[in-house]
Amino acid sequence: MIKNLPFFSRHVFATLALTFALFSANNTVVAQCGPSPFNEGGTVNPAVNTWNTVNVGSGTYLNVNVNSGNIYSFRYGSSALLGYEWDMTLSTTSASILYNNSLTPTKNPYTGGLCNVNARPSSTDWYADFSGVLRVNTKSWNGACNNYVPGQGSASLQYKACPPAADPGPGINQWNVDVFATTDLSIPNPAARFGYYTQAGLNFNTAPSWGGSGNSPSQTAGWVGCEVPLDMFVVRGRRQGFNCDRYVVNVVNANDAIEIFINGTSIYSAPCCINSNIVVGDPNGYVLNANDVVEVRFNAVCAGDVAEVTLTAQSVVPINGGVIGGVANNADICENTPIGFFTNVTPGSGGSTGFNNGGVISYSWEISTDNGVTFVPVLGVTTPDWNSPTLVPPGATYIIRRRSTDKCGNTDVSNAIVVNGRPTPNGSLSPVTQNICPGTIGTITLNLSPGTGPFNIQYTDGVSNFSRTGKNNGDTLQVAPLVTSNYLLTSIQDIYGCVRTSGFNGGAQVIVNPSISLSSVNSTSVLCNGGNTGSITITASGGTSPLEYSIDGGSNYSPSNVFTGLTSGFYNVTVRDGFGCITTWSSNPVFISEPTDVIHTTTTTDASCANVF
């Protein structure tokens, strides 16, 4: 058996040596004799898929019109003179087209070919990569190349053409098996395809289809394409559509060289021959799904010409959904605020990912708005972490989790994170308006809803800004404006940190009433001691009409600003306006005086006798 044949480049129209050597396992030389000098067969146009025959003599050639893209087959149908063998060389007008360089003719074994190390290259199958004239040269061999040999009759040269079959592609849930006119496992010219057939089942096995050596793949039921010789070709089986699982690959039998690929990457290759069941590639197997392509190639070079490869499904470890974080569980999310950034604390793991061709974990995110009864996938988010723009309505509870899925669809979820929607707080100040007397304090009530207290608030009177902490709905603010002022909320923050800085429900106006101007207090004294002729006259303006006056510290008021019939004493003057604002005389108390009481003194002298009248 010839193995590891040397590779020769072909340049069709270049001048090449007429002969070259191929070596068998025992280094026996098998050579092409090269071009012949005489045209005996003329020029022919091969029929498609039908063998034609022409007689040619030793030392002659036949011109064959060829078209690029067809496979041409040539073989001798009669034996040479005893002691001689027919020798076939393909050439252009002068240059040999060398055998077995993968792009040019592959000898077949109809009349011996390469299987017998002493046999001549006496047949071939050739894929034309140009259109023009091909010469089939015939000579006689008896240890040397001969042209005319006395007594040597004509050779019966058979020939035909066949268009290659189209690429069937990988089989879906079956093996599509195609055969090529080359012995090179690299299949250097994929268009040189004899044809193909299909094989059902998970495992690849050519023996039941065409039986191996001595038979041709084109004998298989359902074969599509050209006739295939009994040897000197490459078989390729391709399959996809696997139930996703981990498969251990075994080669049960392989004659000759074999190579196995997964998705175009070689996982195993070996020369002839394998006759015992061996695990190939990764002993832990390969993960295959519906899209993965397994490809088996082997060449048929004068041996058993069979191959059997099995794929045995194995289980994979469970998948783990990992852990997410970044957002605290039971976090409070303020209205119109995105939930935030979920981090990948622990990636998803396990499943098919720990095995060859097992792929990677794919991620998706899910949200439940019904307390975990149902989860809805978040479209377009496939990263292990997620900066969520989701807004949670006030009063709603959302549950977020991440799903990890392996190549085979095995899936698991991470921990769930609960978030609660909180409203943006709002509020107003009341009453809407109120009046106060100058220098007094106004009371403003805080109406804080929605939101959850205690609150931190900020407010302004248009000139100054104020802040208060720990306030609840219904609490009050004490204000003492010097002039009429409008009080407005500028910020509310509730216990969850939710903040409002605009769009408040309303403010409060505190109106400072006009001041009472108490300009003078004039009094007159009592004329006689103990009398009641004293008076007080109060001069005041401003305030809110009408003004009332009091000289007893506000116990009693009179619409008159003149008080008469007063006795001597101290009086406290106040003025009250129509709103109730009171102004006190700064020089209180006012004193009304009276004259000192008149004291009559009487002196009595007793009468004396001397002076008695």
C-alpha positions in Angstrom: 0.0 0.0 0.0 1.4 3.4 -0.9 1.1 6.0 1.9 2.1 9.6 2.3 2.5 10.3 -1.4 4.6 13.3 -2.3 2.8 16.5 -3.3 3.7 18.0 -6.7 2.5 21.4 -8.0 1.0 21.5 -11.4 1.4 24.2 -14.0 -0.6 22.9 -16.9 1.1 24.8 -19.7 4.6 24.8 -18.2 7.3 22.6 -19.5 7.6 19.6 -17.1 9.8 16.6 -17.0 8.3 13.7 -18.8 8.6 11.3 -15.9 8.6 11.5 -12.1 8.6 8.9 -9.4 6.1 7.7 -6.9 7.2 5.4 -4.1 5.4 2.5 -2.6 5.8 1.3 0.9 8.8 -0.8 -0.2 10.2 2.0 -2.4 9.2 0.3 -5.7 9.3 3.0 -8.4 6.1 3.5 -10.4 6.7 6.1 -13.2 4.7 7.7 -16.0 6.3 7.2 -19.4 5.4 10.6 -20.6 3.9 11.9 -23.9 3.8 9.7 -27.1 4.9 11.0 -30.5 2.0 9.9 -32.7 -1.7 10.7 -32.8 -3.6 7.6 -33.6 -7.0 8.1 -32.0 -7.6 11.5 -33.5 -9.7 14.0 -31.5 -12.8 12.9 -29.5 -15.6 14.6 -27.5 -16.4 12.3 -24.6 -20.0 11.5 -24.0 -21.5 12.3 -20.6 -21.8 9.4 -18.2 -21.3 6.9 -21.1 -18.1 4.9 -21.7 -16.7 5.3 -25.2 -13.9 3.2 -26.6 -11.1 3.9 -29.1 -8.2 1.7 -30.1 -4.8 3.2 -29.6 -1.3 1.8 -30.1 1.8 1.9 -28.0 3.6 5.2 -28.6 0.4 7.0 -29.7 -1.9 9.5 -28.1 -5.5 10.5 -28.3 -6.7 14.1 -28.2 -9.7 14.7 -26.0 -11.7 18.0 -26.0 -12.3 18.8 -22.4 -14.4 21.5 -20.6 -13.4 23.0 -17.3 -15.4 21.7 -14.4 -16.0 18.2 -15.6 -14.5 14.9 -14.3 -12.9 12.8 -17.0 -12.3 9.0 -16.6 -9.8 7.0 -18.7 -9.0 3.3 -18.5 -7.6 0.5 -20.6 -10.1 -2.3 -21.4 -7.7 -4.8 -22.8 -4.4 -6.3 -21.7 -1.0 -5.7 -23.3 1.3 -8.3 -24.8 2.6 -10.8 -22.3 5.5 -9.3 -20.4 4.3 -5.8 -21.0 1.8 -3.4 -19.3 0.0 -0.4 -20.7 1.3 2.9 -19.3 -1.0 6.0 -19.4 0.2 9.6 -19.2 -2.1 12.6 -19.5 -0.5 15.7 -21.0 -1.3 19.0 -22.7 0.2 19.3 -26.1 3.7 18.6 -24.8 3.8 18.6 -21.0 2.8 15.7 -18.7 0.1 16.2 -16.2 1.5 14.5 -13.2 -0.4 12.0 -11.1 -1.2 12.3 -7.4 -0.4 15.9 -6.7 -4.0 16.4 -5.5 -5.1 18.8 -8.2 -4.4 16.6 -11.2 -5.2 13.0 -12.1 -5.8 10.3 -9.5 -5.2 6.8 -10.8 -7.9 4.2 -10.2 -7.5 0.5 -9.9 -9.5 -0.8 -12.8 -6.4 -2.2 -14.4 -4.1 -2.5 -11.5 -3.2 1.1 -10.8 -1.3 1.9 -7.7 -2.5 -1.0 -5.5 -0.1 -3.4 -7.2 3.3 -1.8 -6.6 4.6 -3.2 -9.8 1.6 -2.1 -11.9 1.8 0.8 -14.2 -0.4 4.0 -14.0 -2.9 2.6 -16.4 -6.1 4.4 -15.5 -7.1 7.8 -14.1 -10.0 10.1 -13.0 -9.2 13.7 -13.7 -11.0 17.0 -12.8 -10.5 19.5 -15.6 -9.6 23.0 -14.5 -9.2 24.3 -18.0 -11.0 24.0 -21.3 -9.0 22.8 -24.3 -7.3 19.7 -25.6 -6.1 16.9 -23.3 -3.8 14.2 -24.6 -4.1 10.6 -23.4 -0.7 9.0 -24.1 -0.2 5.2 -24.3 3.1 3.4 -24.1 4.2 -0.2 -23.3 6.2 -1.0 -20.2 8.5 -4.0 -19.7 10.8 -2.4 -17.2 11.3 0.5 -19.6 9.0 2.8 -21.6 8.5 1.7 -25.2 6.8 3.3 -28.1 6.3 0.8 -30.9 6.6 -2.8 -29.9 6.5 -5.5 -32.6 3.5 -7.8 -32.2 1.9 -5.4 -29.7 -1.7 -4.9 -30.6 -3.8 -1.8 -30.0 -5.0 -0.9 -26.5 -8.8 -0.5 -26.0 -8.9 2.9 -24.4 -12.2 3.7 -22.6 -13.2 7.3 -21.7 -16.2 9.4 -20.6 -17.1 12.7 -19.0 -19.3 13.5 -16.0 -20.4 16.9 -14.5 -19.5 16.9 -10.8 -22.4 16.8 -8.3 -23.4 19.9 -6.4 -22.3 20.3 -2.7 -25.1 18.7 -0.6 -23.9 20.5 2.5 -24.0 18.9 5.9 -26.9 16.6 6.6 -29.6 17.6 9.0 -30.1 14.7 11.4 -28.3 12.5 8.8 -24.9 12.2 7.2 -24.4 13.6 3.8 -21.5 11.6 2.4 -19.7 13.0 -0.7 -16.8 11.5 -2.6 -13.9 13.4 -4.3 -11.5 12.7 -7.2 -8.4 13.0 -5.0 -6.6 10.9 -2.4 -5.6 14.1 -0.4 -7.6 14.5 2.8 -7.3 18.2 2.5 -9.6 18.0 -0.6 -7.7 20.7 -2.4 -10.3 21.1 -5.1 -13.8 20.8 -3.5 -15.4 21.0 -6.9 -14.0 17.7 -8.0 -16.9 15.8 -6.4 -18.0 12.5 -7.9 -21.3 12.7 -6.1 -22.9 11.9 -2.7 -25.4 9.7 -0.8 -27.1 10.0 2.6 -26.8 7.9 5.7 -29.3 7.9 8.5 -28.4 7.7 12.2 -26.1 9.3 14.7 -23.0 7.3 13.9 -21.0 7.3 10.7 -20.4 4.0 9.1 -19.6 3.3 5.4 -19.7 -0.5 5.5 -23.5 -0.9 5.4 -23.7 1.5 2.5 -21.2 0.1 0.0 -19.2 -2.5 1.8 -15.7 -1.1 1.5 -12.9 -2.5 -0.7 -14.0 -4.0 -3.9 -17.0 -1.9 -4.1 -17.7 1.7 -5.1 -19.6 4.4 -3.1 -21.6 5.0 -6.3 -23.2 1.6 -5.7 -25.0 2.9 -2.7 -28.7 3.2 -2.8 -29.7 6.8 -3.5 -26.4 7.8 -5.0 -26.3 11.1 -6.8 -23.5 11.9 -9.3 -20.8 10.2 -11.3 -19.5 6.7 -11.3 -16.7 6.3 -8.6 -13.8 4.0 -9.1 -13.1 1.2 -6.7 -10.2 3.0 -5.1 -8.3 6.2 -5.1 -10.8 8.7 -3.7 -11.6 10.7 -0.5 -14.9 10.2 1.3 -16.3 13.0 3.4 -19.3 12.7 5.7 -20.9 15.7 7.3 -23.7 15.9 9.9 -25.5 18.5 12.0 -28.8 18.7 13.8 -27.6 17.0 17.0 -29.6 16.9 20.1 -27.6 19.2 22.3 -25.4 17.1 24.6 -21.9 16.1 25.3 -20.6 13.5 22.9 -17.5 11.3 23.2 -16.1 10.5 19.8 -14.8 7.0 19.0 -13.1 5.6 15.9 -14.1 2.0 15.6 -12.5 1.3 12.3 -10.6 3.3 9.7 -8.9 2.2 6.5 -7.1 4.2 5.3 -6.1 7.6 6.7 -8.8 9.4 8.6 -9.4 12.9 10.0 -12.3 14.2 12.1 -13.4 17.9 12.3 -15.8 19.8 14.5 -17.0 23.0 12.9 -14.0 23.0 10.6 -11.4 22.4 13.3 -9.5 19.1 13.2 -9.8 17.1 16.5 -8.1 14.0 15.3 -6.1 12.6 12.4 -4.3 9.3 11.9 -2.7 7.4 9.0 -3.8 3.9 8.1 -5.0 1.9 9.9 -7.3 1.7 13.0 -8.9 -1.7 13.7 -9.9 -1.2 17.4 -12.3 1.1 19.1 -10.4 4.2 20.5 -11.6 7.5 22.0 -10.3 10.3 19.9 -9.8 14.0 20.6 -10.9 15.2 24.0 -11.7 12.1 26.2 -14.4 14.2 28.0 -16.1 14.7 24.7 -17.5 17.7 22.8 -20.7 19.6 23.2 -22.8 19.5 20.0 -26.0 21.2 19.2 -28.2 21.6 16.2 -25.8 24.0 14.5 -22.5 22.2 15.1 -21.1 20.3 12.1 -19.2 17.0 12.6 -17.1 16.0 9.6 -15.3 12.7 8.9 -12.8 12.3 6.1 -11.0 9.2 5.0 -9.2 8.2 1.8 -9.5 5.0 0.0 -6.1 3.9 -1.2 -6.0 0.2 -1.9 -7.1 -1.0 1.6 -10.3 -1.8 3.4 -11.8 1.5 2.3 -14.2 1.7 5.3 -14.6 4.0 8.3 -16.8 3.8 11.3 -17.1 6.7 13.9 -19.5 6.7 16.8 -20.7 9.5 18.9 -21.9 8.6 22.4 -24.0 11.1 24.4 -23.0 11.9 28.0 -24.6 14.1 30.6 -23.4 17.5 31.6 -23.2 19.0 35.1 -26.1 21.3 36.2 -25.9 25.0 35.5 -25.6 27.5 38.3 -27.2 30.9 37.8 -24.7 32.9 39.8 -25.2 35.9 42.1 -26.2 39.5 41.3 -25.8 42.5 43.5 -25.2 46.3 43.3 -28.8 47.1 44.2 -29.8 46.2 47.8 -32.6 43.7 48.3 -35.9 45.6 49.3 -34.4 48.8 48.0 -36.7 51.8 47.9 -36.7 53.4 44.4 -37.9 56.9 44.1 -40.5 57.9 41.5 -38.9 58.7 38.1 -35.6 57.4 39.2 -34.0 54.4 37.4 -33.5 51.3 39.5 -29.7 51.4 39.0 -26.7 49.2 38.4 -27.0 45.4 39.0 -23.5 43.9 39.3 -22.2 40.5 38.4 -21.1 39.2 41.8 -20.7 35.6 40.7 -21.0 34.6 37.0 -23.2 31.8 35.9 -21.3 28.5 35.6 -21.6 24.8 34.9 -23.7 23.2 32.3 -22.0 22.6 29.0 -19.5 25.4 29.5 -16.9 23.2 31.2 -16.5 21.0 28.1 -14.9 21.3 24.7 -17.0 23.2 22.2 -19.3 23.9 25.2 -19.7 27.6 24.4 -20.2 30.2 27.0 -23.0 31.2 29.4 -25.5 33.6 27.8 -27.4 36.0 30.0 -30.9 37.5 30.0 -32.7 39.5 32.6 -36.3 39.2 33.9 -38.7 41.4 35.8 -41.8 40.4 37.7 -44.4 43.0 38.5 -46.9 40.6 40.2 -44.8 39.5 43.2 -43.0 36.7 41.3 -46.0 35.0 39.8 -44.7 35.7 36.3 -41.4 37.0 34.9 -41.1 38.9 31.7 -37.7 39.0 29.8 -36.0 42.3 29.3 -35.4 42.7 25.6 -31.9 43.4 24.3 -30.0 42.9 27.6 -27.5 40.1 27.4 -24.7 41.2 29.7 -23.8 39.7 33.0 -24.4 43.0 34.7 -27.1 45.6 33.9 -27.5 49.3 34.5 -31.3 49.2 34.6 -33.2 52.3 33.4 -36.4 50.8 34.7 -38.8 53.1 36.6 -40.8 51.6 39.4 -44.3 53.2 39.8 -45.1 54.5 43.3 -46.5 51.7 45.4 -45.4 49.0 43.1 -43.0 46.1 43.9 -40.7 44.8 41.2 -38.6 41.6 41.4 -35.5 41.4 39.2 -33.3 38.3 38.5 -30.8 37.2 35.9 -31.1 34.0 33.9 -28.0 32.0 32.8 -28.3 29.7 29.9 -25.7 27.3 28.4 -25.3 26.2 24.8 -27.7 23.4 25.2 -30.4 25.5 26.7 -29.9 24.3 30.3 -30.8 27.3 32.5 -30.8 28.6 36.0 -31.6 31.9 37.7 -29.7 34.0 40.1 -30.9 35.4 43.4 -33.8 37.7 43.1 -33.7 41.4 44.2 -36.9 43.1 45.3 -37.3 46.9 44.8 -40.2 49.1 46.0 -41.5 52.1 44.2 -41.8 55.3 46.3 -43.6 58.5 45.3 -41.9 61.8 45.0 -43.0 63.7 48.1 -45.1 66.9 47.7 -46.6 69.4 49.9 -48.2 72.8 50.4 -48.3 75.5 53.1 -51.5 76.8 54.7 -53.4 78.9 55.2 -53.0 80.4 51.8 -53.2 83.9 53.3 -53.1 85.2 56.8 -52.8 88.6 58.4 -50.6 89.4 61.4 -49.9 92.5 63.3 -46.5 94.1 63.0 -44.0 92.4 65.3 -46.0 89.4 65.9 -45.5 85.7 64.8 -47.5 83.9 62.1 -48.1 80.2 62.1 -47.9 78.1 58.8 -49.0 74.5 58.7 -47.1 71.9 56.6 -49.3 69.7 54.4 -46.9 66.9 53.3 -48.4 64.3 51.1 -47.5 62.0 49.3 -44.4 60.7 50.9 -43.4 59.1 54.2 -42.1 61.2 57.1 -40.2 62.5 58.9 -39.3 65.0 56.2 -36.5 67.4 55.7 -37.8 70.6 54.2 -36.5 73.8 52.8 -38.5 77.0 52.2 -38.0 80.7 51.4 -39.7 84.0 51.9 -38.2 85.3 48.7 -35.3 87.0 50.5 -34.0 84.4 52.9 -33.9 80.6 52.8 -34.7 78.3 55.7 -34.5 74.6 56.5 -36.1 72.3 59.0 -35.5 68.7 59.7 -37.7 65.9 61.2 -41.0 67.4 60.2 -44.2 65.5 59.7 -47.5 66.2 58.0 -49.4 68.7 60.1 -46.4 70.3 61.8 -46.2 74.0 61.9 -43.7 76.7 61.1 -43.4 80.0 63.1 -42.6 83.1 61.0 -42.2 86.7 62.0 -41.9 88.8 58.8 -41.4 92.5 59.1 -43.3 93.0 55.9 -45.9 91.1 53.9 -44.1 87.9 52.6 -44.8 84.9 50.4 -43.5 81.6 51.8 -42.8 78.8 49.3 -41.4 75.3 49.6 -38.1 74.7 47.7 -37.3 71.1 48.7 -38.9 68.1 50.4 -37.0 65.0 51.2 -38.8 62.0 52.8 -37.4 59.2 54.9 -36.6 57.1 51.7 -34.4 59.9 50.4 -36.9 60.8 47.7 -36.7 64.5 46.9 -38.9 67.1 45.2 -37.4 70.5 44.3 -40.2 71.9 42.1 -43.9 71.5 41.3 -45.1 72.0 44.9 -48.8 72.2 45.6 -48.9 75.7 47.0 -47.4 78.4 49.3 -48.6 80.7 52.0 -48.8 84.5 52.1 -48.4 86.3 55.5 -49.7 89.8 55.3 -48.3 92.3 57.9 -51.0 94.9 58.7 -50.1 98.6 58.7 -48.6 99.9 61.9 -50.5 102.2 64.3 -48.6 105.5 64.8 -49.3 106.8 68.3 -47.9 110.2 67.9 -48.9 112.0 71.2 -50.8 111.7 74.4 -51.8 114.9 76.1 -53.3 115.1 79.6 -54.8 117.9 81.8 -54.6 117.9 85.6 -57.5 117.8 88.0 -58.4 121.4 89.0 -59.3 120.7 92.5 -57.9 118.2 94.8 -60.1 115.2 94.7 -61.9 116.4 91.7 -62.5 114.6 88.3 -61.7 117.3 85.9 -58.6 115.6 84.4 -58.5 114.5 80.8 -56.3 112.6 78.3 -56.2 113.2 74.5 -54.6 110.5 72.4 -53.4 111.3 68.9 -52.9 108.2 66.6 -53.1 107.3 62.9 -52.4 104.3 60.6 -53.4 100.8 61.4 -56.7 99.3 60.2 -59.7 101.5 60.7 -61.4 102.0 63.0 -59.0 102.8 65.8 -60.0 102.4 69.4 -58.4 103.8 72.5 -57.8 102.7 76.0 -56.3 104.3 79.0 -56.6 101.3 81.3 -54.0 99.1 79.5 -56.5 97.6 77.0 -59.1 96.4 79.4 -61.6 98.8 77.9 -61.6 100.6 74.6 -63.4 103.6 73.4 -63.9 104.9 69.9 -63.1 108.3 71.2 -59.5 109.4 71.6 -60.5 111.9 74.4 -61.0 110.8 77.8 -62.5 113.3 80.4 -63.7 113.3 83.9 -60.6 111.7 85.0 -59.3 111.8 88.5 -55.8 112.1 89.4 -53.7 108.9 88.9 -51.7 106.8 86.5 -53.1 105.7 83.2 -51.8 103.2 80.6 -52.6 104.3 77.1 -53.1 101.8 74.2 -54.6 102.0 70.8 -56.2 99.1 69.0 -57.1 99.0 65.3 -59.9 97.3 63.5 -57.8 94.0 63.0 -57.0 93.9 66.7 -53.5 95.2 66.5 -52.5 97.1 69.6 -49.9 99.9 70.1 -48.9 101.0 73.6 -47.8 104.5 74.4 -44.1 104.4 74.9 -44.2 106.8 77.9 -46.8 104.9 79.9 -48.0 105.4 82.5 -49.5 108.8 82.0 -49.9 110.7 85.3 -52.8 113.1 85.9 -52.0 115.4 88.8 -54.3 117.4 91.1 -53.8 120.3 93.5 -52.8 119.7 97.1 -55.7 119.6 99.4 -56.5 123.0 101.3 -55.8 122.6 105.0 -57.6 125.0 107.4 -56.0 125.5 110.8 -58.0 127.0 113.8 -56.3 128.4 116.9 -58.4 128.7 120.1 -57.5 130.9 123.1 -59.3 130.6 126.4 -60.8 133.8 127.7 -59.1 135.3 130.8 -60.9 137.2 133.4 -58.9 140.3 132.9 -59.7 140.4 129.4 -63.3 139.5 129.5 -65.4 142.0 127.7 
